[in-house]
Amino acid sequence: MMIDFDIKVQSVLTTYHKRIATENKLMQTLPLEEGMKMRDEFLLPVGREVGQFLNALIKGSKAKTILEIGTSYGYSTLWLAEAARANKGKVITLENNPEKVVYAKEKIEEAGLIQFVDFRVGDALESIENATETFDFVLLDIWKELYVECFDLFYSKLNKGAWVLGDNMLLPPHSTKETNAYRKSITNKKTFTSILMPIGSGIEVSHYKNYEYEI
């Protein structure tokens, strides 16, 4: 699946992909313990395949109010924001690390998409609880132990037909307990159809219908 972006967006994506390639080579040379200590310095992005999927799903579903939980360095934010522009919508993106937000803002501005992104810095749970918006699309991509708490907070703010995507469902393997708990929370609501897609590190794609299914 190829998406034809304008030159500004494509230029920033190229910059990101060069950084990803450099960091991937570096990580391969580091002992595991040292790599874990430095992980906050790395992009650790959703990847091109997932980015393209997110972008296409937002455009196809005509989602306008998009919540991203975990901005990091803004790679996935770029894919979301380009789709938000096409839909005349907005991305609300949450991040606890202000240094990462500075970098992400620079890249989003370089891409010409800054007016389509609302950066909110601070604790994700507090930001979700305080949000007054309702959402057509949610991307969960933070520490896995927070997935269920985040879900419980934004569930009541979902619009009918909303899409909820949880990243890193298959990798890393040591997060299986947390990812299983999140998937169980989705199932227990009985208001979603949901599928685990084996792209990137695994992404749970859940469609909210706002009424209970017989399961």
C-alpha positions as CSV (number, residue, x, y, z in Angstrom):
1,M,0.0,0.0,0.0
2,M,1.6,3.3,-1.1
3,I,0.3,6.7,-0.1
4,D,1.1,9.8,-2.2
5,F,2.0,12.6,0.3
6,D,3.0,16.2,-0.5
7,I,6.7,17.0,-0.6
8,K,6.8,18.5,2.9
9,V,5.3,15.4,4.6
10,Q,7.4,13.1,2.5
11,S,10.6,15.0,3.4
12,V,9.9,14.7,7.1
13,L,9.1,11.0,6.7
14,T,12.4,10.5,5.0
15,T,14.2,12.2,7.9
16,Y,12.4,9.9,10.3
17,H,13.3,6.8,8.3
18,K,16.9,7.8,8.2
19,R,17.0,8.2,12.0
20,I,15.2,4.9,12.4
21,A,17.8,3.1,10.2
22,T,20.7,4.6,12.2
23,E,19.1,3.8,15.6
24,N,18.4,0.2,14.5
25,K,22.0,-0.3,13.6
26,L,23.1,1.1,16.9
27,M,20.7,-1.0,18.9
28,Q,22.1,-4.2,17.3
29,T,25.5,-3.3,18.7
30,L,24.4,-2.6,22.3
31,P,24.1,-5.1,25.1
32,L,20.5,-5.7,26.1
33,E,20.8,-3.9,29.4
34,E,22.4,-0.8,27.9
35,G,19.9,-0.7,25.1
36,M,17.0,-0.8,27.7
37,K,18.6,2.1,29.5
38,M,18.7,4.1,26.3
39,R,15.3,3.2,24.9
40,D,13.8,6.6,25.7
41,E,16.4,8.2,23.4
42,F,15.2,6.0,20.4
43,L,12.2,6.6,18.2
44,L,10.8,3.1,18.6
45,P,8.2,3.9,16.0
46,V,5.1,2.0,14.9
47,G,6.8,1.6,11.5
48,R,5.9,2.5,7.9
49,E,3.4,-0.4,7.4
50,V,1.4,0.5,10.5
51,G,1.7,4.2,9.8
52,Q,0.2,3.6,6.3
53,F,-2.6,1.5,7.8
54,L,-3.5,4.2,10.4
55,N,-3.5,6.9,7.8
56,A,-5.7,4.9,5.4
57,L,-8.2,3.8,8.2
58,I,-8.7,7.4,9.4
59,K,-9.3,8.6,5.9
60,G,-11.6,5.8,5.0
61,S,-13.6,6.1,8.2
62,K,-13.8,9.9,7.9
63,A,-12.6,10.2,11.5
64,K,-12.3,13.8,12.6
65,T,-11.3,13.8,16.3
66,I,-8.3,11.6,16.8
67,L,-6.7,10.8,20.1
68,E,-3.1,9.6,20.3
69,I,-1.9,8.3,23.6
70,G,1.9,8.4,23.4
71,T,3.3,11.0,21.1
72,S,7.0,10.1,21.6
73,Y,9.0,11.7,18.9
74,G,6.0,12.3,16.6
75,Y,6.4,9.6,14.0
76,S,2.9,8.2,14.3
77,T,1.6,11.7,14.9
78,L,2.7,12.6,11.4
79,W,0.7,9.8,9.8
80,L,-2.3,10.7,11.9
81,A,-2.1,14.4,11.2
82,E,-1.8,14.0,7.5
83,A,-5.0,12.0,7.6
84,A,-6.7,14.6,9.9
85,R,-5.9,17.3,7.4
86,A,-7.6,15.3,4.6
87,N,-10.7,14.9,6.9
88,K,-10.6,18.5,8.1
89,G,-10.1,17.1,11.6
90,K,-7.7,17.3,14.5
91,V,-5.2,15.1,16.4
92,I,-5.0,15.4,20.2
93,T,-1.7,13.8,21.2
94,L,-0.6,13.1,24.7
95,E,3.0,12.8,26.0
96,N,4.6,13.0,29.4
97,N,8.1,13.9,28.2
98,P,8.4,17.6,27.2
99,E,11.7,17.0,25.3
100,K,10.1,14.5,23.0
101,V,7.2,17.0,22.4
102,V,9.7,19.7,21.3
103,Y,11.2,17.4,18.7
104,A,7.7,16.2,17.6
105,K,6.4,19.7,17.2
106,E,9.4,20.7,15.1
107,K,8.8,17.8,12.7
108,I,5.0,18.3,12.5
109,E,5.6,22.0,11.8
110,E,8.2,21.2,9.1
111,A,5.6,18.9,7.5
112,G,3.1,21.8,7.4
113,L,0.6,20.0,9.7
114,I,1.0,21.9,13.0
115,Q,-2.5,23.4,12.8
116,F,-4.0,19.9,12.8
117,V,-2.3,18.8,16.0
118,D,-3.0,19.7,19.7
119,F,-0.1,18.7,21.8
120,R,-0.9,18.1,25.5
121,V,2.0,17.5,27.8
122,G,1.6,15.7,31.1
123,D,0.2,12.5,32.7
124,A,-1.8,10.6,30.1
125,L,-4.5,9.5,32.6
126,E,-5.1,13.0,33.8
127,S,-5.1,14.3,30.2
128,I,-7.7,11.8,29.1
129,E,-9.9,12.4,32.2
130,N,-9.8,16.2,31.6
131,A,-10.5,16.0,27.9
132,T,-13.8,17.5,27.0
133,E,-13.8,16.1,23.4
134,T,-15.4,12.8,22.2
135,F,-13.3,10.7,19.8
136,D,-13.7,9.0,16.4
137,F,-10.3,7.3,16.5
138,V,-7.9,6.4,19.4
139,L,-4.3,5.1,19.1
140,L,-2.9,3.6,22.3
141,D,0.9,3.4,22.2
142,I,2.4,4.0,25.7
143,W,3.5,1.7,28.5
144,K,1.4,-1.4,28.4
145,E,0.6,-1.4,32.1
146,L,-1.5,1.7,31.4
147,Y,-3.6,0.4,28.5
148,V,-6.5,-0.8,30.6
149,E,-6.6,2.4,32.7
150,C,-6.5,4.5,29.6
151,F,-9.2,2.5,28.0
152,D,-11.5,2.8,31.0
153,L,-11.1,6.6,30.9
154,F,-11.7,7.2,27.2
155,Y,-14.4,4.5,26.7
156,S,-17.2,6.8,27.7
157,K,-15.8,9.5,25.3
158,L,-16.0,7.3,22.2
159,N,-18.4,8.3,19.4
160,K,-20.5,5.6,17.8
161,G,-18.5,3.9,15.1
162,A,-15.1,4.9,16.7
163,W,-12.0,2.9,16.0
164,V,-9.6,2.0,18.9
165,L,-6.2,0.7,18.0
166,G,-3.7,-0.8,20.6
167,D,-0.1,-1.1,19.4
168,N,2.5,-3.6,20.4
169,M,0.2,-6.5,21.1
170,L,2.7,-9.2,20.0
171,L,6.0,-7.5,20.8
172,P,7.8,-7.3,23.2
173,P,6.9,-10.7,24.6
174,H,7.4,-9.7,28.2
175,S,4.3,-7.5,28.0
176,T,1.9,-10.4,27.2
177,K,0.2,-10.2,30.6
178,E,-0.6,-6.5,30.1
179,T,-1.7,-6.9,26.4
180,N,-3.9,-9.8,27.3
181,A,-5.6,-7.8,30.0
182,Y,-6.3,-5.0,27.5
183,R,-7.7,-7.4,24.9
184,K,-9.9,-8.9,27.6
185,S,-11.2,-5.4,28.6
186,I,-12.2,-4.8,24.9
187,T,-14.0,-8.2,24.8
188,N,-15.8,-7.8,28.1
189,K,-17.5,-4.6,26.9
190,K,-19.3,-6.5,24.2
191,T,-19.6,-3.3,22.2
192,F,-16.7,-3.9,19.9
193,T,-15.8,-6.1,17.0
194,S,-12.0,-6.6,17.3
195,I,-9.2,-8.3,15.4
196,L,-5.5,-8.7,16.1
197,M,-3.5,-7.8,13.0
198,P,0.1,-9.1,12.7
199,I,1.6,-6.0,11.2
200,G,4.4,-4.1,12.9
201,S,4.6,-5.3,16.5
202,G,1.0,-6.4,16.4
203,I,-2.0,-4.1,16.5
204,E,-5.5,-4.7,18.0
205,V,-8.0,-3.1,15.8
206,S,-11.4,-2.6,17.5
207,H,-14.6,-1.0,16.1
208,Y,-17.0,0.5,18.6
209,K,-20.7,0.0,17.9
210,N,-22.2,1.5,21.0
211,Y,-24.4,-1.5,21.8
212,E,-23.9,-5.0,23.1
213,Y,-23.2,-8.0,20.9
214,E,-24.2,-11.5,21.8
215,I,-20.9,-13.3,22.4
